[in-house]
Amino acid sequence: MSATARSRWWEWGNSLWMLWTLVPYLYSVAFLYIGVRTRQVKWLVSGLVYALPLADLLSWFTLSGGHWAYSLLAATGFGVCSILHALLVRREYLVRLSVLQERQTWDHHDLRNELEIRHGVNVRARQVAEENRKNAPKTVRGATNRVK
């Protein structure tokens, strides 16, 4: 069942972020992405938490120690958790994104209406006239169309 009134293509296209959860050590990218897109601090914090195994991996190159087995186990656990977490938040993310995009559309309409009122210009009428001019059949000057 779809999460929003939008098409399945829209929902699947906006769910591609979930693929990042399948990439070892880079699952934090998925949550940072959705946190930025929807302006949700909770997902940004999740992204930072899921970045801990990556930070640990990078510390392997600077520190020597025998904790690699624990790090690998923790990274695997974080990976499984990030996949489950992504499946749980997908629906909420799609709803939030849809609402934000609709709000941006309405903001655009409000701005256009304000400009039309303030400057006495009908923006939509101009757009329609330009589209009609582009779609009009081309005529050649000097050519006569005689029917025999």
Order of alpha helices (4+ residues) and beta strands (2+ residues): alpha-alpha-alpha-alpha-alpha-alpha
